[in-house]
Amino acid sequence: MHKAGFVNIVGNPNVGKSTLMNLLMGERISIATFKAQTTRHRIMGIINSEEAQIVFSDTPGVLKPNYKLQEEMLAFSQSALQDADVLLYVTDVVEKPDKNEDFLRKVQQMDVPVLLLINKIDLSNQKELEALVAQWHTQLPKAEIFPISAKVKFNVDHVLSRIKELLPESPPYFDKNQWTDKPARFFVTEIIREKILLYYDKEIPYAVEVAVEEFKEQDTNIRIRAVIYVERESQKGIIIGHRGVALKKVASEARKTLEKFFGKSIFIEIYVKVDKDWRNNSKRLEAYGYKLD
């Protein structure tokens, strides 16, 4: 008997979805920073064994859109409700259970198993956690609730075991050697964007998109040319920094992470260009891969 299925991860921003995805996969698939709205795309990670294939899918955090980019991000999250065999709804001990009630109502109506994961329990105590569990039982009465801590890896293995039990019988959906649906260039853009999220403040990281113009892979090295797009000239100056110091730091840190990710020497060039108001331009969003197929 072989099992296979789509296990889709949804929830609000900044509750630790990407960290959880990486733990479940045992691989660094999704970028995970301390800032909200880190994940912009729907990212699949595939675990294969003789008995099962689990297709995990990390989605952008659920939020009320303020511009077209966020509309497309919300569409990715809503699409995860349509093809899930098991749904992981991730929350934490800080978030109120009634946040984003419209999205929760859609979750309530699902016929597939829903596992509600309450993350960051290391920041709470037993009494507070019991009260929170009771509140969530009211919101999602059919869900199985798992208190977890992605930070210290508490109860994550138990969640993975339960997922395997719930998977339907099915042949694999993807080749046994495939571990993600994204091409190598995608992970280059995500890693560069992660460094921008870490090293720049306020609005700058959210006004940035990254594109790979050249990716030449050889036996021992990869040559990469990437462009960081911003919305205004003033943002371009901030990204580059005085005498290019800030951009050099991003390139250096990205190179180190990319070398670990690909297991090869990385030669990387990064440029900065202005793409005015790209977050509200439908054609530009489609070019950057934000439209659902």
N, C-alpha and C positions, 0 to 999 in steps of 0.2 A: 504494500500500500504506500503510495506516494502522496504527499500533501503539497499544496502550493497556494499562495494567495497574496493579496495586496493588503498591507498593514499601513494605514495612513495616519500620520501624526498631525493633529491640529491643536489650536489653542491661541490664546492672546499673546501679544509680544512680551518678551522678557521673562518668560516662565521657565526657560531652560530646554525648549524643544530640540534645538540643534545639538546641545550637549548630550541629551538623551539619545538622539539618533546615532551619534558617534559611538556611544557606549554599547548600544544594541548591535551595531555593525561590527564593533571592534576595529573600526577604521575611521580616519579623519575625513568624513564626507562633507559635512556642513560646517561652515564657519560659525564660530561661537564666540561672541564678545559680550561685554557687559552692557552694550547698548541695545535698545529696542530696535525692531525692524531690521535686524541683521540679515535674515533670510528674505530674499526677494523672489526666488523662483521655487518651483516644485522640484525637489531633488530626490531621485530614487537611489537606494542602495540595496544590493541584492546579496542575500546569504544563501549559499548552496550547501546541502549535505546529501547523503544517499537517500534520506527519508523525506526531505522537504526542501522547498525553495520559498524563502520569505522575501517579499519585495517591499521594503520599507520606503515610505514617501514622506519627506519633511516638507512642510508648506510654510508660506509666510504667516506671520501672526495676524490674527483676525482683528481688524480695526475699521472704524468709519472713515472712508476715503476723503482726503482733502484735495487730491489732484489725481490725474489719470493714471500715474504709476501705481498709486495705492489701489485704484479701482481694479487694475490688472492683478495686483497681488492678492486682493480679496477673491477674485475669480479663481485663482489657483487654489486657494483654501476651500472654496465652495465645491470645486471639482473633485476634491478629495472625499467628499461625502457621497459621491455618485458611484464610485467604483471600488469602494473599500469592502474587503472581506472581514476585516477587523479594524475598528477605529480606536485609536489612542487619543483621548482628549486630555491634554496636559494643562494643569493649573498649578498654583502654588499656595503657600500658606498666607500670602499677602493679598492675593486677588479675591475680590468679592464674587460669590457664586452667581449673582444676577448680572454680571457684566456681559454685554453683547447678547441680550436676550433673544434677538432675532436669530442669531446663529445657533444658539442653544436649542431653540424650538425645532430647528431642522435636525439637530442631533437627536432630540427626543423621538422624532418620527422615524428614525432609522430602524430597519429590521435586523441589521447585522449586530454581532456582539460589540459592545462599547466598553472599553477599559478606561476608567477615569484615574489618572495618575496625579496625585497631589505631591508636587515636588517641593524641595527645600524644607523638609520637615526638621532638619537640623537647626532651623531658625525658630522652631516652635516648641511647645511642651505638650504633654499627653492630654491635659484638659482642653486646651485650645484646639488640638487636633481632633479630638472626639466631637467637639461642637461643629467643627468645619465639615467633618465627614457626614454628620447628621444633616447639615444644610445641603450638601451635595446630593445626598440620598433623596431629598425633596425635589431638587432640580432635575436629576437624572435617575429616576427610581429603578430603571432596568440596568444601569451600569454597574459593573464590578469596580470597586474602589481599591486602589493600591497606594498607600503612602510610600513615597520614595525620596531618596536624596541622590540626585545625579552627581552632585559634588563629591560625595564619599562612596558612591556606587551602592547605596543601601537598597535592597529589594529589587534591583534591576534584573538580576538573574531569574527571580521569581516571575517577573513580568514576562520575560522571554520564554520561560517554560509554559506559561499560560497561553501565550500567543501560539506556540506550536500545537497545543492541545486543540485550539479553536480553528485552526486552518482547515479548509475543506479538502477533500480528496481531489487531486488534480495533477495532471502532468505539469512539468515546469513551463513557465511562460517565456523564460529567457535561456540562452545558452548557459551551460554549467560553468563556463569560465568567465562569464560576464558579472561584474560587481557593481555597475552603475549604468544608467541610461545616458549619462552626460559624456561628451568628448573631452579630451585632455585640455583643449583650449578653455573650456568652461572653468576648470579648476584653477587655471592660471588667473583668470579674471577674478574669481572668488578670493583667492589668496591675496592678490594685490588690494582688492577692496577691503579685506579684513585689516590689512595694515593701515589703510586710510581711516577706518573706523577706530582703530586703536590710538592713532597719533594725532588726529585733528579733532577740534572741538565744535560744539554747537551744530549749525546747519550744514557745514562743509561736507561731512561724509554722506549725507542724504541727497546732496545735489550732484553727486559723482556717479559716473558710470565708467566701466573699463571695457576696452575692446582689444583683442589680440590681432595684430595685423600680420605677424609672421611667427610661425612655429615650425622650426626645422629640427627634427630629431635624428640623431645619429647614435651609434652604438654606445658611446660613453658620455655624450653631452647633448644638450638641447639649446638652441639659439632662439630667443624670444624677443619680439618687438611689440610693445603694448602702448596703448594710448589711454590716458585718463581724460575723460570728458567732464567739463564743468559747465555751469549755466552762465557764468558772468566772468568778465576779465579780472575783476577783483578776486574771485575765487581761484583763478589760475595763479595769480601772484602768491596767494596763501599756500597753495599746494606745492609750488616750486620752492618758496621760502627764500630767505636772504642768501644770495650767491648759490642758490640751488641746493642748500644743505638739507632742507626738509624732503625734497624729492629723492635725493641720494639716500637718505635714511630709509624711505619706503622701498626703494629698489634693493637696497642691501638686505633688509629684513625679509622682503619677498623672496629674494634669491635663496636665502638660507632655508626657508620653509619649503620652497619648490624643490630644492635639492633633496630634502628628506622625503618629500612626497613622491618624486619620480625616481629617486635613487641614482641620479646622474648629475654631472656638473651642469650648472645653468649659467648661460651668458645672457643677460637681460638688459634691454634698453627701454626706458619708459619716457614718453613725451606727454605733454599736457596741451589740450586744445579746448576751445569753447564751442559748445553746441547749445545755443541759446534756448532756454525753456524746454529742454528735451523731455522733462517729466510730464509735460502737458501736451506733447506732440504725438499723436497716434502713430504716425508713420515712423518716427524715431523709436518709439517704444517697440514697435514690431521688429524693427531692424536689430534692436538689442535683445530680442527674444522674449518679450513680455506678453505676447499674444498666445492664447490657448490654441492648440491645433484643432 
